[in-house]
């Protein structure tokens, strides 16, 4: 159930609605939009009459949601959410490129990659400190030392950092160093982790599970939202099908579909979706055309020497070309690529249209 306040409702009226929800033993979730506020009601409302809230001052309408996800629903925030990755806005008119190596391998490799992706036009640095691998004998990442190197790269380049967290007990440590906490495909339904991320106080980038439906994906986001964290970015990274020519099958239809169903920003990872660097740029351009709010791209100074996922990693010069082409596509649909030079004053950049 969502309680929609009238435009210009007083703060006291909104607080009265919040108290009324709590008095009924339900959980209120307030969302303040540009024009009006809404209060989501979480709990068993099957026997609750809408009139209980409609008679309160300032209430315009009460909407019962058919979907099992409530706080992730577009009805909860019709104008869409914007999530701040440090100083970078995700979900606004500017499209964000998040780029960097699959794994943090060494200080030299990471700092070189971070500077290169910044120069190529990426506004966020991605890199894995903890690496979930199919084989237990593959490189597993540098762990806490990798986190410290990511923090150093952020200090040197000014790029906010997104990195993966794999277990509930690691959330506090990763949150100390990262601007955005990534949930990988294997952990999309790790509900203990999702609940802990709901209390983390940092934005969450939630990748779609490799065999997850859109509804399951949004319900995973609901876990984070319902535990107090409103800042969730969804990431489409391909799903497992019968096809073996690519690493996964990129479901680009999920981008406009999810943006219709949910208010959360959606980014696309063409690297993990295809597994082939030759396909990363075409799929990135298609993602921008489909309405993606950002791209998550793997980049390595020397992909042939990468300790993980070198086959799908771009060289920095190829990322630069991708950004230029993506900007042309973005402008054709009334948007633009948010480059690092725009980030110092993101609100002014958005207002200026570049």
C-alpha positions as CSV (number, residue, x, y, z in Angstrom):
1,X,0.0,0.0,0.0
2,X,1.2,3.5,-0.9
3,X,-0.3,6.7,0.6
4,X,0.1,9.6,-1.8
5,X,0.1,13.0,-0.2
6,X,-1.3,16.0,-2.0
7,X,1.0,18.5,-3.6
8,X,2.2,21.0,-1.0
9,X,1.2,18.9,2.0
10,X,2.5,20.2,5.3
11,X,5.4,18.4,7.1
12,X,3.1,17.9,10.1
13,X,0.5,16.2,7.9
14,X,3.0,13.8,6.5
15,X,4.3,13.0,10.0
16,X,0.7,12.4,11.1
17,X,0.4,9.8,8.4
18,X,3.7,8.2,9.4
19,X,2.5,8.0,13.0
20,X,-0.8,6.5,12.0
21,X,1.0,3.7,10.1
22,X,3.2,3.0,13.1
23,X,0.2,2.9,15.4
24,X,-1.3,0.1,13.3
25,X,1.8,-2.0,13.9
26,X,3.0,-1.4,10.3
27,X,6.2,0.0,8.9
28,X,6.2,3.4,7.1
29,X,8.7,4.3,4.5
30,X,8.6,8.0,3.5
31,X,9.8,9.2,0.1
32,X,9.9,12.9,-0.7
33,X,9.6,13.7,-4.4
34,X,10.0,17.1,-6.2
35,X,6.2,17.7,-6.1
36,X,4.7,15.5,-3.5
37,X,5.6,12.9,-0.8
38,X,4.4,9.3,-0.5
39,X,4.4,7.0,2.4
40,X,4.9,3.3,1.7
41,X,3.2,0.9,4.1
42,X,5.0,-2.4,4.7
43,X,3.1,-5.3,6.5
44,X,-0.2,-7.1,6.2
45,X,-2.7,-4.6,4.9
46,X,-5.1,-7.1,3.4
47,X,-7.8,-6.3,6.0
48,X,-7.0,-2.6,6.3
49,X,-9.4,-0.1,4.7
50,X,-8.1,2.8,2.6
51,X,-10.4,5.1,4.5
52,X,-8.2,4.8,7.6
53,X,-5.7,7.0,5.7
54,X,-7.9,8.9,3.3
55,X,-9.6,10.8,6.1
56,X,-6.3,12.1,7.4
57,X,-5.4,15.8,6.4
58,X,-3.1,16.1,3.3
59,X,-3.8,12.6,1.9
60,X,-4.7,12.6,-1.8
61,X,-5.1,8.9,-2.5
62,X,-4.2,5.4,-1.3
63,X,-2.9,2.9,-3.8
64,X,-2.9,-0.9,-3.3
65,X,0.1,-2.5,-5.0
66,X,-0.5,-5.7,-6.9
67,X,3.3,-6.5,-7.1
68,X,5.0,-8.4,-4.3
69,X,7.7,-5.7,-4.2
70,X,6.4,-2.5,-2.7
71,X,9.2,0.0,-2.0
72,X,10.9,-0.9,-5.3
73,X,7.7,-0.2,-7.2
74,X,7.4,2.7,-9.6
75,X,4.2,3.7,-7.7
76,X,6.2,4.4,-4.6
77,X,8.3,7.0,-6.4
78,X,6.7,7.8,-9.8
79,X,9.4,10.4,-10.8
80,X,12.3,7.9,-10.4
81,X,15.1,7.8,-7.9
82,X,18.6,9.2,-8.2
83,X,21.4,7.6,-6.3
84,X,24.7,9.4,-5.4
85,X,27.9,7.4,-5.8
86,X,30.0,9.9,-3.9
87,X,29.7,13.1,-6.0
88,X,28.3,11.2,-9.0
89,X,24.6,11.1,-9.7
90,X,23.2,7.9,-11.1
91,X,19.7,8.0,-12.4
92,X,19.7,11.6,-13.7
93,X,19.9,12.8,-17.3
94,X,23.7,12.1,-17.4
95,X,24.7,8.5,-18.1
96,X,27.5,7.2,-15.8
97,X,30.4,5.1,-17.0
98,X,31.8,2.9,-14.3
99,X,35.1,1.3,-15.5
100,X,38.2,-0.5,-14.2
101,X,39.8,-3.9,-13.8
102,X,37.9,-7.0,-12.9
103,X,40.4,-7.6,-10.1
104,X,42.8,-5.3,-8.1
105,X,46.0,-7.1,-8.9
106,X,48.7,-4.7,-7.7
107,X,49.2,-1.0,-6.8
108,X,50.8,-0.3,-10.1
109,X,48.1,-2.0,-12.2
110,X,45.3,-0.3,-10.3
111,X,46.7,3.2,-10.3
112,X,47.5,2.9,-14.0
113,X,44.0,1.6,-14.8
114,X,42.3,4.3,-12.6
115,X,44.1,7.2,-14.3
116,X,43.4,5.6,-17.8
117,X,39.7,5.2,-17.2
118,X,39.4,8.7,-15.9
119,X,41.1,10.1,-19.0
120,X,38.9,7.9,-21.2
121,X,35.7,9.5,-19.6
122,X,34.7,7.2,-16.8
123,X,33.2,8.9,-13.8
124,X,33.4,5.9,-11.4
125,X,36.2,3.4,-10.8
126,X,35.2,-0.2,-10.5
127,X,37.5,-3.0,-9.2
128,X,37.3,-6.2,-7.3
129,X,39.1,-6.6,-4.0
130,X,37.2,-9.8,-3.1
131,X,36.7,-12.0,-6.1
132,X,34.1,-14.8,-6.2
133,X,35.5,-17.4,-8.7
134,X,34.0,-20.6,-10.1
135,X,37.3,-22.4,-9.4
136,X,38.8,-22.3,-5.9
137,X,42.2,-22.3,-7.5
138,X,41.7,-19.1,-9.4
139,X,42.9,-15.7,-8.2
140,X,40.6,-14.6,-5.3
141,X,41.6,-11.0,-5.0
142,X,43.8,-9.1,-2.6
143,X,41.1,-8.6,0.0
144,X,41.6,-5.8,2.5
145,X,44.8,-4.7,0.8
146,X,42.8,-4.3,-2.4
147,X,40.3,-2.1,-0.6
148,X,43.1,0.2,0.6
149,X,44.5,0.4,-2.9
150,X,41.1,1.4,-4.2
151,X,40.9,4.1,-1.6
152,X,44.3,5.4,-2.7
153,X,43.2,5.4,-6.4
154,X,40.1,7.4,-5.4
155,X,42.3,9.9,-3.6
156,X,44.6,10.3,-6.6
157,X,42.0,10.5,-9.3
158,X,38.9,11.8,-7.6
159,X,36.8,8.9,-8.9
160,X,34.4,7.3,-6.5
161,X,34.8,3.5,-6.0
162,X,32.4,0.6,-6.5
163,X,33.5,-2.8,-5.3
164,X,31.9,-6.1,-4.4
165,X,31.0,-7.3,-0.9
166,X,30.5,-11.1,-0.6
167,X,29.4,-11.7,3.0
168,X,27.5,-10.0,5.8
169,X,30.5,-9.8,8.1
170,X,32.5,-8.0,5.4
171,X,30.0,-5.2,4.9
172,X,31.4,-2.8,7.5
173,X,35.0,-3.2,6.2
174,X,34.0,-2.7,2.6
175,X,31.8,0.3,3.4
176,X,34.8,1.9,5.1
177,X,36.6,2.1,1.8
178,X,34.0,2.0,-1.0
179,X,31.4,4.6,-2.2
180,X,29.1,1.9,-3.6
181,X,28.8,-1.7,-2.4
182,X,28.3,-4.2,-5.2
183,X,26.3,-7.4,-4.9
184,X,27.4,-10.0,-7.4
185,X,25.1,-12.3,-9.4
186,X,25.9,-15.2,-7.1
187,X,24.8,-13.3,-4.1
188,X,21.6,-11.6,-5.4
189,X,19.5,-13.9,-3.1
190,X,21.9,-13.9,-0.2
191,X,19.2,-12.5,2.0
192,X,21.5,-12.2,5.1
193,X,23.8,-10.0,3.0
194,X,21.0,-8.0,1.6
195,X,19.6,-7.3,5.1
196,X,23.0,-6.1,6.3
197,X,23.4,-3.8,3.3
198,X,20.0,-2.3,4.2
199,X,21.7,-1.1,7.4
200,X,25.1,-0.1,5.8
201,X,24.4,3.5,5.0
202,X,26.1,3.2,1.5
203,X,24.5,2.9,-1.9
204,X,24.2,-0.7,-3.2
205,X,24.7,-1.9,-6.8
206,X,22.6,-5.0,-7.1
207,X,23.5,-7.3,-10.0
208,X,20.8,-9.6,-11.5
209,X,21.2,-13.2,-10.6
210,X,22.4,-15.4,-13.5
211,X,19.0,-17.2,-13.6
212,X,16.8,-14.7,-11.9
213,X,13.5,-13.4,-13.2
214,X,12.9,-9.6,-13.1
215,X,10.5,-10.1,-10.2
216,X,13.1,-12.0,-8.2
217,X,15.6,-9.3,-8.9
218,X,13.2,-6.6,-7.7
219,X,12.4,-8.6,-4.6
220,X,16.1,-8.8,-3.8
221,X,16.2,-5.0,-4.0
222,X,13.2,-4.9,-1.8
223,X,15.2,-6.6,1.0
224,X,17.7,-3.8,0.9
225,X,15.0,-1.1,0.7
226,X,12.9,-2.6,3.5
227,X,15.8,-2.6,5.9
228,X,16.3,1.1,5.6
229,X,18.6,1.8,2.6
230,X,16.8,3.7,-0.2
231,X,19.9,3.9,-2.4
232,X,19.9,0.9,-4.7
233,X,21.2,0.7,-8.3
234,X,20.1,-2.3,-10.4
235,X,22.6,-3.9,-12.8
236,X,21.6,-6.1,-15.7
237,X,24.6,-8.3,-16.5
238,X,23.1,-11.1,-18.7
239,X,21.3,-14.3,-17.7
240,X,22.2,-17.9,-18.3
241,X,20.5,-19.5,-21.3
242,X,21.3,-22.4,-23.7
243,X,23.6,-20.2,-25.8
244,X,27.3,-20.8,-25.5
245,X,28.7,-18.4,-28.0
246,X,28.7,-15.6,-25.4
247,X,29.3,-15.8,-21.6
248,X,25.7,-14.9,-20.9
249,X,22.7,-13.6,-22.8
250,X,22.2,-9.9,-22.3
251,X,18.6,-9.1,-21.6
252,X,18.3,-5.5,-22.9
253,X,14.5,-5.7,-22.8
254,X,14.9,-5.7,-19.0
255,X,16.1,-2.1,-19.0
256,X,12.9,-0.4,-20.2
257,X,10.8,-3.1,-18.5
258,X,12.4,-2.5,-15.1
259,X,12.3,1.3,-15.5
260,X,8.5,0.9,-16.1
261,X,8.1,-1.3,-13.1
262,X,10.5,0.4,-10.7
263,X,11.8,3.8,-9.8
264,X,15.4,2.5,-9.2
265,X,18.2,3.4,-11.6
266,X,19.4,0.7,-14.0
267,X,22.9,0.2,-15.3
268,X,24.2,-2.5,-17.7
269,X,27.3,-4.6,-17.6
270,X,28.2,-5.5,-21.2
271,X,31.5,-7.1,-20.1
272,X,30.1,-10.0,-18.0
273,X,27.0,-10.2,-20.3
274,X,29.1,-11.1,-23.4
275,X,32.5,-12.3,-22.1
276,X,34.1,-11.0,-25.3
277,X,35.7,-7.5,-25.6
278,X,34.7,-7.3,-29.2
279,X,31.0,-7.3,-28.2
280,X,31.3,-4.9,-25.3
281,X,31.0,-1.6,-27.3
282,X,28.0,-2.7,-29.5
283,X,26.1,-3.8,-26.4
284,X,27.0,-0.7,-24.4
285,X,25.6,1.5,-27.2
286,X,22.5,-0.6,-27.4
287,X,22.1,-0.3,-23.6
288,X,22.3,3.5,-23.8
289,X,19.7,3.5,-26.6
290,X,17.5,1.2,-24.4
291,X,17.5,3.7,-21.5
292,X,20.3,2.6,-19.2
293,X,21.4,5.1,-16.6
294,X,25.0,3.8,-16.7
295,X,27.5,1.2,-17.9
296,X,29.8,-1.1,-15.9
297,X,32.8,-1.9,-18.1
298,X,35.9,-3.9,-17.4
299,X,39.1,-2.2,-18.5
300,X,42.7,-3.4,-18.0
301,X,46.0,-1.8,-19.0
302,X,47.1,-5.1,-20.6
303,X,44.1,-7.5,-20.9
304,X,46.4,-10.4,-22.0
305,X,48.1,-10.3,-18.6
306,X,44.9,-9.9,-16.5
307,X,44.5,-12.4,-13.6
308,X,40.8,-12.6,-14.3
309,X,38.4,-11.9,-17.2
310,X,41.0,-10.6,-19.5
311,X,39.1,-11.9,-22.6
312,X,36.2,-9.4,-21.8
313,X,38.3,-6.5,-20.7
314,X,38.9,-3.4,-22.9
315,X,42.1,-1.6,-23.3
316,X,41.9,2.1,-22.2
317,X,42.0,3.4,-25.8
318,X,39.0,1.2,-26.6
319,X,37.1,2.6,-23.6
320,X,37.8,6.1,-24.9
321,X,36.2,5.2,-28.2
322,X,33.3,3.6,-26.4
323,X,32.6,6.7,-24.4
324,X,32.7,8.9,-27.5
325,X,30.3,6.7,-29.4
326,X,28.0,6.3,-26.3
327,X,27.8,10.0,-26.0
328,X,26.6,10.3,-29.5
329,X,23.9,7.7,-28.9
330,X,23.0,9.4,-25.6
331,X,22.5,12.8,-27.2
332,X,20.2,11.2,-29.8
333,X,17.9,10.2,-27.0
334,X,18.2,13.5,-25.1
335,X,20.9,12.5,-22.6
336,X,24.7,12.7,-22.3
337,X,27.7,10.9,-20.8
338,X,28.6,12.3,-17.4
339,X,32.3,12.8,-17.6
340,X,34.7,13.4,-14.7
341,X,35.0,17.1,-15.4
342,X,31.3,17.5,-14.8
343,X,31.3,15.7,-11.5
344,X,32.8,18.6,-9.5
345,X,29.5,20.4,-9.8
346,X,27.1,17.7,-11.0
347,X,23.9,19.7,-10.3
348,X,25.2,22.6,-12.4
349,X,26.3,20.2,-15.1
350,X,22.8,18.7,-15.2
351,X,21.2,22.1,-15.3
352,X,23.4,23.1,-18.2
353,X,22.6,19.9,-20.2
354,X,26.2,18.8,-20.3
